[in-house]
Amino acid sequence: MSDGTPLVGEPLALDLVNTRPVTGDLLTTLDELRTWLRLQGDRLPEACEVFAQLTEEDLAGVRAIREHAAGALARVRRGERPDEADLEALNRAQGAAPLINELSWNGSTTTGARRRIGPPGTCVAGWLAEAAADLLSDPAVAKVRECAADDCVLLFLPAHSRRRWCSATRCGNRARVARHYQRHKAG
């Protein structure tokens, strides 16, 4: 993924880890964080409401969640025990913004909606830590792969066993064009 656009559509925790491609960090400013959160809008129920309230400290918190998720994921993918500090940090982030089933009355019945409570940045970090916990505890984590492109480190969860690239339209096309060029150059 060489164009610097975030890859989205993988499990949320992978999308977060993938904000650190070979080309550099995609979450260095609050505006970049807000852009990435907008891309994830329907997956982070409350994030849209808090964009304007996020601070530099919240950005640092999200980046810390990313590092802990990436560290734990790397070890789990190799069949190793994750570092206890990574697990503790992810658990602490979830606990800092408790998830409640908020009840309300709509005029005729009681409804419930899952909601994290706490400061806006803490809630965003809590959702991201929960996504990391969900992925790390899912047996599918063993299927997570790194893109086969030489210049890409992005991760994906393949829907079929033949998938090799983070994105067929990015790395896949570049790899096919390079193979085509090599065949015709040699011939």
PyMOL commands that place a pseudoatom at each C-alpha (Angstrom):
pseudoatom trace, name=CA, resn=MET, resi=1, chain=A, elem=C, hetatm=0, pos=[0.000, 0.000, 0.000]
pseudoatom trace, name=CA, resn=SER, resi=2, chain=A, elem=C, hetatm=0, pos=[2.221, 2.781, -1.222]
pseudoatom trace, name=CA, resn=ASP, resi=3, chain=A, elem=C, hetatm=0, pos=[-0.224, 5.655, -1.649]
pseudoatom trace, name=CA, resn=GLY, resi=4, chain=A, elem=C, hetatm=0, pos=[-0.643, 6.470, 2.072]
pseudoatom trace, name=CA, resn=THR, resi=5, chain=A, elem=C, hetatm=0, pos=[-4.407, 5.946, 2.078]
pseudoatom trace, name=CA, resn=PRO, resi=6, chain=A, elem=C, hetatm=0, pos=[-5.565, 3.836, 5.017]
pseudoatom trace, name=CA, resn=LEU, resi=7, chain=A, elem=C, hetatm=0, pos=[-6.638, 0.320, 4.178]
pseudoatom trace, name=CA, resn=VAL, resi=8, chain=A, elem=C, hetatm=0, pos=[-10.083, -0.288, 5.658]
pseudoatom trace, name=CA, resn=GLY, resi=9, chain=A, elem=C, hetatm=0, pos=[-12.506, -3.185, 5.624]
pseudoatom trace, name=CA, resn=GLU, resi=10, chain=A, elem=C, hetatm=0, pos=[-10.507, -5.678, 7.628]
pseudoatom trace, name=CA, resn=PRO, resi=11, chain=A, elem=C, hetatm=0, pos=[-11.417, -6.385, 11.254]
pseudoatom trace, name=CA, resn=LEU, resi=12, chain=A, elem=C, hetatm=0, pos=[-11.203, -3.070, 13.112]
pseudoatom trace, name=CA, resn=ALA, resi=13, chain=A, elem=C, hetatm=0, pos=[-8.086, -4.079, 15.064]
pseudoatom trace, name=CA, resn=LEU, resi=14, chain=A, elem=C, hetatm=0, pos=[-6.272, -4.902, 11.805]
pseudoatom trace, name=CA, resn=ASP, resi=15, chain=A, elem=C, hetatm=0, pos=[-7.364, -1.606, 10.281]
pseudoatom trace, name=CA, resn=LEU, resi=16, chain=A, elem=C, hetatm=0, pos=[-5.845, 0.126, 13.315]
pseudoatom trace, name=CA, resn=VAL, resi=17, chain=A, elem=C, hetatm=0, pos=[-2.563, -1.818, 13.118]
pseudoatom trace, name=CA, resn=ASN, resi=18, chain=A, elem=C, hetatm=0, pos=[-2.484, -1.117, 9.376]
pseudoatom trace, name=CA, resn=THR, resi=19, chain=A, elem=C, hetatm=0, pos=[-2.260, 2.632, 10.008]
pseudoatom trace, name=CA, resn=ARG, resi=20, chain=A, elem=C, hetatm=0, pos=[1.497, 2.003, 10.212]
pseudoatom trace, name=CA, resn=PRO, resi=21, chain=A, elem=C, hetatm=0, pos=[2.406, 1.014, 6.635]
pseudoatom trace, name=CA, resn=VAL, resi=22, chain=A, elem=C, hetatm=0, pos=[5.980, 0.991, 5.296]
pseudoatom trace, name=CA, resn=THR, resi=23, chain=A, elem=C, hetatm=0, pos=[5.477, 4.548, 4.016]
pseudoatom trace, name=CA, resn=GLY, resi=24, chain=A, elem=C, hetatm=0, pos=[5.012, 5.973, 7.518]
pseudoatom trace, name=CA, resn=ASP, resi=25, chain=A, elem=C, hetatm=0, pos=[2.521, 6.521, 10.297]
pseudoatom trace, name=CA, resn=LEU, resi=26, chain=A, elem=C, hetatm=0, pos=[-0.979, 7.486, 9.145]
pseudoatom trace, name=CA, resn=LEU, resi=27, chain=A, elem=C, hetatm=0, pos=[-1.989, 8.677, 12.637]
pseudoatom trace, name=CA, resn=THR, resi=28, chain=A, elem=C, hetatm=0, pos=[0.457, 11.488, 13.424]
pseudoatom trace, name=CA, resn=THR, resi=29, chain=A, elem=C, hetatm=0, pos=[-2.068, 14.315, 13.784]
pseudoatom trace, name=CA, resn=LEU, resi=30, chain=A, elem=C, hetatm=0, pos=[-5.548, 14.762, 15.183]
pseudoatom trace, name=CA, resn=ASP, resi=31, chain=A, elem=C, hetatm=0, pos=[-6.840, 15.445, 11.669]
pseudoatom trace, name=CA, resn=GLU, resi=32, chain=A, elem=C, hetatm=0, pos=[-5.436, 12.113, 10.481]
pseudoatom trace, name=CA, resn=LEU, resi=33, chain=A, elem=C, hetatm=0, pos=[-7.046, 10.364, 13.436]
pseudoatom trace, name=CA, resn=ARG, resi=34, chain=A, elem=C, hetatm=0, pos=[-10.379, 12.050, 12.718]
pseudoatom trace, name=CA, resn=THR, resi=35, chain=A, elem=C, hetatm=0, pos=[-10.145, 11.049, 9.038]
pseudoatom trace, name=CA, resn=TRP, resi=36, chain=A, elem=C, hetatm=0, pos=[-9.443, 7.438, 9.972]
pseudoatom trace, name=CA, resn=LEU, resi=37, chain=A, elem=C, hetatm=0, pos=[-12.285, 7.421, 12.505]
pseudoatom trace, name=CA, resn=ARG, resi=38, chain=A, elem=C, hetatm=0, pos=[-14.674, 8.751, 9.841]
pseudoatom trace, name=CA, resn=LEU, resi=39, chain=A, elem=C, hetatm=0, pos=[-13.640, 5.869, 7.586]
pseudoatom trace, name=CA, resn=GLN, resi=40, chain=A, elem=C, hetatm=0, pos=[-14.552, 3.524, 10.466]
pseudoatom trace, name=CA, resn=GLY, resi=41, chain=A, elem=C, hetatm=0, pos=[-17.725, 5.475, 11.374]
pseudoatom trace, name=CA, resn=ASP, resi=42, chain=A, elem=C, hetatm=0, pos=[-20.251, 2.657, 11.384]
pseudoatom trace, name=CA, resn=ARG, resi=43, chain=A, elem=C, hetatm=0, pos=[-17.901, 0.403, 13.381]
pseudoatom trace, name=CA, resn=LEU, resi=44, chain=A, elem=C, hetatm=0, pos=[-17.309, 2.865, 16.224]
pseudoatom trace, name=CA, resn=PRO, resi=45, chain=A, elem=C, hetatm=0, pos=[-20.814, 3.747, 17.355]
pseudoatom trace, name=CA, resn=GLU, resi=46, chain=A, elem=C, hetatm=0, pos=[-19.966, 6.884, 19.279]
pseudoatom trace, name=CA, resn=ALA, resi=47, chain=A, elem=C, hetatm=0, pos=[-16.844, 8.095, 17.494]
pseudoatom trace, name=CA, resn=CYS, resi=48, chain=A, elem=C, hetatm=0, pos=[-18.711, 10.427, 15.144]
pseudoatom trace, name=CA, resn=GLU, resi=49, chain=A, elem=C, hetatm=0, pos=[-20.076, 12.357, 18.117]
pseudoatom trace, name=CA, resn=VAL, resi=50, chain=A, elem=C, hetatm=0, pos=[-16.658, 13.003, 19.655]
pseudoatom trace, name=CA, resn=PHE, resi=51, chain=A, elem=C, hetatm=0, pos=[-14.344, 13.911, 16.743]
pseudoatom trace, name=CA, resn=ALA, resi=52, chain=A, elem=C, hetatm=0, pos=[-14.164, 17.595, 17.631]
pseudoatom trace, name=CA, resn=GLN, resi=53, chain=A, elem=C, hetatm=0, pos=[-13.489, 16.841, 21.298]
pseudoatom trace, name=CA, resn=LEU, resi=54, chain=A, elem=C, hetatm=0, pos=[-10.424, 14.645, 20.762]
pseudoatom trace, name=CA, resn=THR, resi=55, chain=A, elem=C, hetatm=0, pos=[-7.099, 15.940, 22.060]
pseudoatom trace, name=CA, resn=GLU, resi=56, chain=A, elem=C, hetatm=0, pos=[-3.412, 15.261, 21.448]
pseudoatom trace, name=CA, resn=GLU, resi=57, chain=A, elem=C, hetatm=0, pos=[-3.507, 13.074, 24.550]
pseudoatom trace, name=CA, resn=ASP, resi=58, chain=A, elem=C, hetatm=0, pos=[-6.323, 11.039, 22.962]
pseudoatom trace, name=CA, resn=LEU, resi=59, chain=A, elem=C, hetatm=0, pos=[-4.246, 10.636, 19.795]
pseudoatom trace, name=CA, resn=ALA, resi=60, chain=A, elem=C, hetatm=0, pos=[-1.382, 9.335, 21.920]
pseudoatom trace, name=CA, resn=GLY, resi=61, chain=A, elem=C, hetatm=0, pos=[-3.811, 6.939, 23.621]
pseudoatom trace, name=CA, resn=VAL, resi=62, chain=A, elem=C, hetatm=0, pos=[-5.037, 5.550, 20.295]
pseudoatom trace, name=CA, resn=ARG, resi=63, chain=A, elem=C, hetatm=0, pos=[-1.466, 5.148, 19.092]
pseudoatom trace, name=CA, resn=ALA, resi=64, chain=A, elem=C, hetatm=0, pos=[-0.620, 3.292, 22.317]
pseudoatom trace, name=CA, resn=ILE, resi=65, chain=A, elem=C, hetatm=0, pos=[-3.576, 0.940, 21.777]
pseudoatom trace, name=CA, resn=ARG, resi=66, chain=A, elem=C, hetatm=0, pos=[-2.297, 0.359, 18.240]
pseudoatom trace, name=CA, resn=GLU, resi=67, chain=A, elem=C, hetatm=0, pos=[1.186, -0.538, 19.515]
pseudoatom trace, name=CA, resn=HIS, resi=68, chain=A, elem=C, hetatm=0, pos=[-0.134, -2.913, 22.161]
pseudoatom trace, name=CA, resn=ALA, resi=69, chain=A, elem=C, hetatm=0, pos=[-2.530, -4.538, 19.672]
pseudoatom trace, name=CA, resn=ALA, resi=70, chain=A, elem=C, hetatm=0, pos=[0.263, -4.908, 17.100]
pseudoatom trace, name=CA, resn=GLY, resi=71, chain=A, elem=C, hetatm=0, pos=[2.641, -6.407, 19.656]
pseudoatom trace, name=CA, resn=ALA, resi=72, chain=A, elem=C, hetatm=0, pos=[0.103, -8.916, 20.940]
pseudoatom trace, name=CA, resn=LEU, resi=73, chain=A, elem=C, hetatm=0, pos=[-1.048, -9.779, 17.431]
pseudoatom trace, name=CA, resn=ALA, resi=74, chain=A, elem=C, hetatm=0, pos=[2.493, -10.418, 16.197]
pseudoatom trace, name=CA, resn=ARG, resi=75, chain=A, elem=C, hetatm=0, pos=[3.144, -12.879, 19.003]
pseudoatom trace, name=CA, resn=VAL, resi=76, chain=A, elem=C, hetatm=0, pos=[-0.244, -14.622, 18.787]
pseudoatom trace, name=CA, resn=ARG, resi=77, chain=A, elem=C, hetatm=0, pos=[0.172, -15.055, 15.017]
pseudoatom trace, name=CA, resn=ARG, resi=78, chain=A, elem=C, hetatm=0, pos=[3.449, -16.881, 15.689]
pseudoatom trace, name=CA, resn=GLY, resi=79, chain=A, elem=C, hetatm=0, pos=[1.728, -19.096, 18.254]
pseudoatom trace, name=CA, resn=GLU, resi=80, chain=A, elem=C, hetatm=0, pos=[3.517, -17.367, 21.136]
pseudoatom trace, name=CA, resn=ARG, resi=81, chain=A, elem=C, hetatm=0, pos=[2.189, -15.994, 24.383]
pseudoatom trace, name=CA, resn=PRO, resi=82, chain=A, elem=C, hetatm=0, pos=[1.523, -12.248, 24.076]
pseudoatom trace, name=CA, resn=ASP, resi=83, chain=A, elem=C, hetatm=0, pos=[3.509, -9.898, 26.273]
pseudoatom trace, name=CA, resn=GLU, resi=84, chain=A, elem=C, hetatm=0, pos=[1.646, -9.391, 29.553]
pseudoatom trace, name=CA, resn=ALA, resi=85, chain=A, elem=C, hetatm=0, pos=[2.108, -5.608, 29.281]
pseudoatom trace, name=CA, resn=ASP, resi=86, chain=A, elem=C, hetatm=0, pos=[0.235, -5.598, 25.963]
pseudoatom trace, name=CA, resn=LEU, resi=87, chain=A, elem=C, hetatm=0, pos=[-2.672, -7.575, 27.396]
pseudoatom trace, name=CA, resn=GLU, resi=88, chain=A, elem=C, hetatm=0, pos=[-2.808, -5.430, 30.529]
pseudoatom trace, name=CA, resn=ALA, resi=89, chain=A, elem=C, hetatm=0, pos=[-2.829, -2.219, 28.486]
pseudoatom trace, name=CA, resn=LEU, resi=90, chain=A, elem=C, hetatm=0, pos=[-5.692, -3.459, 26.287]
pseudoatom trace, name=CA, resn=ASN, resi=91, chain=A, elem=C, hetatm=0, pos=[-7.659, -4.590, 29.343]
pseudoatom trace, name=CA, resn=ARG, resi=92, chain=A, elem=C, hetatm=0, pos=[-7.010, -1.300, 31.130]
pseudoatom trace, name=CA, resn=ALA, resi=93, chain=A, elem=C, hetatm=0, pos=[-8.233, 0.711, 28.118]
pseudoatom trace, name=CA, resn=GLN, resi=94, chain=A, elem=C, hetatm=0, pos=[-11.462, -1.278, 27.999]
pseudoatom trace, name=CA, resn=GLY, resi=95, chain=A, elem=C, hetatm=0, pos=[-12.008, -0.852, 31.716]
pseudoatom trace, name=CA, resn=ALA, resi=96, chain=A, elem=C, hetatm=0, pos=[-11.351, 2.896, 31.608]
pseudoatom trace, name=CA, resn=ALA, resi=97, chain=A, elem=C, hetatm=0, pos=[-14.445, 3.347, 29.450]
pseudoatom trace, name=CA, resn=PRO, resi=98, chain=A, elem=C, hetatm=0, pos=[-16.977, 0.797, 30.676]
pseudoatom trace, name=CA, resn=LEU, resi=99, chain=A, elem=C, hetatm=0, pos=[-19.467, -0.558, 28.169]
pseudoatom trace, name=CA, resn=ILE, resi=100, chain=A, elem=C, hetatm=0, pos=[-23.043, -0.282, 29.346]
pseudoatom trace, name=CA, resn=ASN, resi=101, chain=A, elem=C, hetatm=0, pos=[-26.386, -1.184, 27.861]
pseudoatom trace, name=CA, resn=GLU, resi=102, chain=A, elem=C, hetatm=0, pos=[-27.966, 2.249, 28.207]
pseudoatom trace, name=CA, resn=LEU, resi=103, chain=A, elem=C, hetatm=0, pos=[-31.712, 2.000, 28.683]
pseudoatom trace, name=CA, resn=SER, resi=104, chain=A, elem=C, hetatm=0, pos=[-34.203, 4.562, 27.421]
pseudoatom trace, name=CA, resn=TRP, resi=105, chain=A, elem=C, hetatm=0, pos=[-37.927, 4.838, 26.863]
pseudoatom trace, name=CA, resn=ASN, resi=106, chain=A, elem=C, hetatm=0, pos=[-39.085, 5.588, 23.322]
pseudoatom trace, name=CA, resn=GLY, resi=107, chain=A, elem=C, hetatm=0, pos=[-42.712, 6.305, 24.266]
pseudoatom trace, name=CA, resn=SER, resi=108, chain=A, elem=C, hetatm=0, pos=[-43.996, 2.773, 24.047]
pseudoatom trace, name=CA, resn=THR, resi=109, chain=A, elem=C, hetatm=0, pos=[-41.177, 0.444, 25.034]
pseudoatom trace, name=CA, resn=THR, resi=110, chain=A, elem=C, hetatm=0, pos=[-37.798, 0.285, 26.716]
pseudoatom trace, name=CA, resn=THR, resi=111, chain=A, elem=C, hetatm=0, pos=[-34.797, 0.143, 24.403]
pseudoatom trace, name=CA, resn=GLY, resi=112, chain=A, elem=C, hetatm=0, pos=[-31.154, -0.538, 25.085]
pseudoatom trace, name=CA, resn=ALA, resi=113, chain=A, elem=C, hetatm=0, pos=[-28.072, 0.619, 23.249]
pseudoatom trace, name=CA, resn=ARG, resi=114, chain=A, elem=C, hetatm=0, pos=[-24.463, -0.399, 23.919]
pseudoatom trace, name=CA, resn=ARG, resi=115, chain=A, elem=C, hetatm=0, pos=[-22.488, 2.674, 24.899]
pseudoatom trace, name=CA, resn=ARG, resi=116, chain=A, elem=C, hetatm=0, pos=[-19.090, 3.340, 26.388]
pseudoatom trace, name=CA, resn=ILE, resi=117, chain=A, elem=C, hetatm=0, pos=[-19.040, 5.883, 29.176]
pseudoatom trace, name=CA, resn=GLY, resi=118, chain=A, elem=C, hetatm=0, pos=[-16.206, 8.228, 30.033]
pseudoatom trace, name=CA, resn=PRO, resi=119, chain=A, elem=C, hetatm=0, pos=[-14.245, 11.001, 28.302]
pseudoatom trace, name=CA, resn=PRO, resi=120, chain=A, elem=C, hetatm=0, pos=[-14.433, 10.954, 24.469]
pseudoatom trace, name=CA, resn=GLY, resi=121, chain=A, elem=C, hetatm=0, pos=[-10.849, 9.826, 23.843]
pseudoatom trace, name=CA, resn=THR, resi=122, chain=A, elem=C, hetatm=0, pos=[-11.112, 7.167, 26.521]
pseudoatom trace, name=CA, resn=CYS, resi=123, chain=A, elem=C, hetatm=0, pos=[-14.264, 5.844, 24.846]
pseudoatom trace, name=CA, resn=VAL, resi=124, chain=A, elem=C, hetatm=0, pos=[-12.575, 5.667, 21.431]
pseudoatom trace, name=CA, resn=ALA, resi=125, chain=A, elem=C, hetatm=0, pos=[-9.562, 3.885, 22.962]
pseudoatom trace, name=CA, resn=GLY, resi=126, chain=A, elem=C, hetatm=0, pos=[-11.957, 1.519, 24.758]
pseudoatom trace, name=CA, resn=TRP, resi=127, chain=A, elem=C, hetatm=0, pos=[-13.722, 0.578, 21.520]
pseudoatom trace, name=CA, resn=LEU, resi=128, chain=A, elem=C, hetatm=0, pos=[-10.377, -0.012, 19.781]
pseudoatom trace, name=CA, resn=ALA, resi=129, chain=A, elem=C, hetatm=0, pos=[-9.032, -2.079, 22.671]
pseudoatom trace, name=CA, resn=GLU, resi=130, chain=A, elem=C, hetatm=0, pos=[-12.232, -4.145, 22.626]
pseudoatom trace, name=CA, resn=ALA, resi=131, chain=A, elem=C, hetatm=0, pos=[-11.777, -4.737, 18.883]
pseudoatom trace, name=CA, resn=ALA, resi=132, chain=A, elem=C, hetatm=0, pos=[-8.210, -5.906, 19.556]
pseudoatom trace, name=CA, resn=ALA, resi=133, chain=A, elem=C, hetatm=0, pos=[-9.418, -8.201, 22.341]
pseudoatom trace, name=CA, resn=ASP, resi=134, chain=A, elem=C, hetatm=0, pos=[-12.104, -9.637, 20.059]
pseudoatom trace, name=CA, resn=LEU, resi=135, chain=A, elem=C, hetatm=0, pos=[-9.566, -10.388, 17.314]
pseudoatom trace, name=CA, resn=LEU, resi=136, chain=A, elem=C, hetatm=0, pos=[-6.920, -11.773, 19.672]
pseudoatom trace, name=CA, resn=SER, resi=137, chain=A, elem=C, hetatm=0, pos=[-9.433, -14.154, 21.272]
pseudoatom trace, name=CA, resn=ASP, resi=138, chain=A, elem=C, hetatm=0, pos=[-10.946, -15.277, 17.951]
pseudoatom trace, name=CA, resn=PRO, resi=139, chain=A, elem=C, hetatm=0, pos=[-9.566, -18.552, 16.518]
pseudoatom trace, name=CA, resn=ALA, resi=140, chain=A, elem=C, hetatm=0, pos=[-9.485, -16.766, 13.139]
pseudoatom trace, name=CA, resn=VAL, resi=141, chain=A, elem=C, hetatm=0, pos=[-6.468, -14.789, 14.396]
pseudoatom trace, name=CA, resn=ALA, resi=142, chain=A, elem=C, hetatm=0, pos=[-4.339, -17.742, 13.270]
pseudoatom trace, name=CA, resn=LYS, resi=143, chain=A, elem=C, hetatm=0, pos=[-5.377, -17.002, 9.671]
pseudoatom trace, name=CA, resn=VAL, resi=144, chain=A, elem=C, hetatm=0, pos=[-4.201, -13.352, 9.693]
pseudoatom trace, name=CA, resn=ARG, resi=145, chain=A, elem=C, hetatm=0, pos=[-1.567, -12.860, 7.006]
pseudoatom trace, name=CA, resn=GLU, resi=146, chain=A, elem=C, hetatm=0, pos=[0.926, -10.229, 5.972]
pseudoatom trace, name=CA, resn=CYS, resi=147, chain=A, elem=C, hetatm=0, pos=[0.663, -8.879, 2.441]
pseudoatom trace, name=CA, resn=ALA, resi=148, chain=A, elem=C, hetatm=0, pos=[2.866, -10.778, -0.029]
pseudoatom trace, name=CA, resn=ALA, resi=149, chain=A, elem=C, hetatm=0, pos=[4.076, -7.594, -1.714]
pseudoatom trace, name=CA, resn=ASP, resi=150, chain=A, elem=C, hetatm=0, pos=[7.768, -6.968, -1.011]
pseudoatom trace, name=CA, resn=ASP, resi=151, chain=A, elem=C, hetatm=0, pos=[7.213, -3.368, 0.046]
pseudoatom trace, name=CA, resn=CYS, resi=152, chain=A, elem=C, hetatm=0, pos=[4.105, -3.867, 2.202]
pseudoatom trace, name=CA, resn=VAL, resi=153, chain=A, elem=C, hetatm=0, pos=[3.674, -4.900, 5.825]
pseudoatom trace, name=CA, resn=LEU, resi=154, chain=A, elem=C, hetatm=0, pos=[-0.106, -4.637, 6.060]
pseudoatom trace, name=CA, resn=LEU, resi=155, chain=A, elem=C, hetatm=0, pos=[-2.140, -7.444, 7.591]
pseudoatom trace, name=CA, resn=PHE, resi=156, chain=A, elem=C, hetatm=0, pos=[-5.397, -8.964, 6.432]
pseudoatom trace, name=CA, resn=LEU, resi=157, chain=A, elem=C, hetatm=0, pos=[-7.783, -11.750, 7.308]
pseudoatom trace, name=CA, resn=PRO, resi=158, chain=A, elem=C, hetatm=0, pos=[-8.369, -13.638, 4.061]
pseudoatom trace, name=CA, resn=ALA, resi=159, chain=A, elem=C, hetatm=0, pos=[-11.891, -14.660, 3.143]
pseudoatom trace, name=CA, resn=HIS, resi=160, chain=A, elem=C, hetatm=0, pos=[-10.395, -17.351, 0.887]
pseudoatom trace, name=CA, resn=SER, resi=161, chain=A, elem=C, hetatm=0, pos=[-7.109, -19.236, 1.121]
pseudoatom trace, name=CA, resn=ARG, resi=162, chain=A, elem=C, hetatm=0, pos=[-5.714, -17.896, -2.155]
pseudoatom trace, name=CA, resn=ARG, resi=163, chain=A, elem=C, hetatm=0, pos=[-5.678, -14.236, -1.137]
pseudoatom trace, name=CA, resn=ARG, resi=164, chain=A, elem=C, hetatm=0, pos=[-2.087, -12.960, -1.078]
pseudoatom trace, name=CA, resn=TRP, resi=165, chain=A, elem=C, hetatm=0, pos=[-2.284, -9.166, -0.954]
pseudoatom trace, name=CA, resn=CYS, resi=166, chain=A, elem=C, hetatm=0, pos=[-3.729, -6.598, 1.407]
pseudoatom trace, name=CA, resn=SER, resi=167, chain=A, elem=C, hetatm=0, pos=[-5.596, -5.167, -1.564]
pseudoatom trace, name=CA, resn=ALA, resi=168, chain=A, elem=C, hetatm=0, pos=[-5.945, -6.636, -5.030]
pseudoatom trace, name=CA, resn=THR, resi=169, chain=A, elem=C, hetatm=0, pos=[-6.244, -3.157, -6.515]
pseudoatom trace, name=CA, resn=ARG, resi=170, chain=A, elem=C, hetatm=0, pos=[-3.080, -1.867, -4.816]
pseudoatom trace, name=CA, resn=CYS, resi=171, chain=A, elem=C, hetatm=0, pos=[-0.424, -4.427, -4.048]
pseudoatom trace, name=CA, resn=GLY, resi=172, chain=A, elem=C, hetatm=0, pos=[-1.980, -7.133, -6.208]
pseudoatom trace, name=CA, resn=ASN, resi=173, chain=A, elem=C, hetatm=0, pos=[-1.999, -4.979, -9.332]
pseudoatom trace, name=CA, resn=ARG, resi=174, chain=A, elem=C, hetatm=0, pos=[1.553, -3.754, -8.680]
pseudoatom trace, name=CA, resn=ALA, resi=175, chain=A, elem=C, hetatm=0, pos=[2.776, -7.337, -8.292]
pseudoatom trace, name=CA, resn=ARG, resi=176, chain=A, elem=C, hetatm=0, pos=[1.026, -8.467, -11.479]
pseudoatom trace, name=CA, resn=VAL, resi=177, chain=A, elem=C, hetatm=0, pos=[2.412, -5.513, -13.451]
pseudoatom trace, name=CA, resn=ALA, resi=178, chain=A, elem=C, hetatm=0, pos=[5.924, -6.208, -12.119]
pseudoatom trace, name=CA, resn=ARG, resi=179, chain=A, elem=C, hetatm=0, pos=[5.684, -9.901, -13.116]
pseudoatom trace, name=CA, resn=HIS, resi=180, chain=A, elem=C, hetatm=0, pos=[4.415, -8.920, -16.569]
pseudoatom trace, name=CA, resn=TYR, resi=181, chain=A, elem=C, hetatm=0, pos=[7.268, -6.434, -16.967]
pseudoatom trace, name=CA, resn=GLN, resi=182, chain=A, elem=C, hetatm=0, pos=[9.867, -9.029, -15.901]
pseudoatom trace, name=CA, resn=ARG, resi=183, chain=A, elem=C, hetatm=0, pos=[8.494, -11.646, -18.337]
pseudoatom trace, name=CA, resn=HIS, resi=184, chain=A, elem=C, hetatm=0, pos=[8.544, -9.231, -21.268]
pseudoatom trace, name=CA, resn=LYS, resi=185, chain=A, elem=C, hetatm=0, pos=[11.877, -7.682, -20.332]
pseudoatom trace, name=CA, resn=ALA, resi=186, chain=A, elem=C, hetatm=0, pos=[13.511, -11.115, -20.196]
pseudoatom trace, name=CA, resn=GLY, resi=187, chain=A, elem=C, hetatm=0, pos=[11.931, -12.212, -23.469]
for i in range(1, 187): cmd.bond("trace and resi %d" % i, "trace and resi %d" % (i + 1))
show_as sticks, trace
zoom trace
